[in-house]
Structure formats: C-alpha cells, structure tokens
Amino acid sequence: MAQYHAQSGSLTYTIKFTKPTEVTGSSKLHLIFAVAGEATDADIFVTLQKQDAEGKTVLFPYHTFINEGHVAWGWLRASRRALDERPFGDEIAHTHRAKDAQPLVANNAVELDINIQPTATHFRKGESLVLVIQGRDFGEFGPQSHVPRAGTGLNGATTHSIHLEGSYLELPIISHHLTS
C-alpha cells in the first residue's frame, strides 16, 4: 500500500520506454483507494507527464489554452464513482447522479475508475511516462484567470491510500514501428 497526504502529497510511478512508443487515445486508471479519519469523500487528480532521456519534464505549450501542460490529466470525486452502463466510445463514464452517490468509509477500500483525457504522444527510446496521483489540482492559476479550478477540492487533512495490488494504468499503445 502507498499513501500520500491529501492536500500536499503525491505518488509517482514511472515507465521508462526501451523502444519508441506512441500513446494515442484515452487512458484509464483503476485504483483500489481508501481514506483515513473522518473523510466521507475525496477528490483524486491524476496526470500523465513526459520526461526526456535526462529525466527533465517535457511541457506542451498551450496545452490548457492558457499555460504549458502535461501529456494528459484526469479527475474524480470518489463518491461519484458509479459507472454509467452506457459509456460513450472508449472513455469511462460516471453517472454523477445524486442518487448514485457512494460515500466513503474510513479505511474501507473501494474501486475507482478514472478517465484520463485523450492524447497522442510519442516517446523516444529512453524517455519516460510518469503517472502522478494526488489530492489537489495540478494547475497553478492566479486570480486573474477565468478558468474555474478545483484547488484541493473537498480534501481535508487526511491521508489517501492506494492499494497497489489490483490498481493499474491502462494505456492506449499504438503498435507500429516508429523511428527514434
């Protein structure tokens, strides 16, 4: 099990590519997730980041229309994890209906499926994809920005736990011969 502080911590997992690889489409993150303390809900933010062969983060200009960004991101409020029986395309669809809300119980693990926005990113041999999971938004926007942001959402001073057994990241890898 891995843990992070909901407001200030994060978890990272790195995949270093041994050959040129293309990730194109929607990714999915399946987590076995729990909260500690009095929390009955949690906001989980995820991002896929690219690192060059030297380990430096590669940012994509104007990725969010107003700033540089990462490969892709996703977000889910844990109580709204109920899946829609009729998803659209290859993305995960949640119902987000109040009647489907499923509050969390402290230290009781639940399954979360988080859709990660579509991307088309080429990784050269030696470059890495980094998955980051945390309880706060990745964007740092000033008050002049008219983009609504979640901040730390509803996460209090609690701990998020990820059970590694049963958790996985599903990537849409395009299989063809790429040159470096």
Summary of the structure (lengths in Angstrom):
residues: 180
radius of gyration: 16.8
end to end distance: 36.1
largest distance: 51.8
contacts: 518
relative contact order: 0.39
helix: 3%
strand: 46%
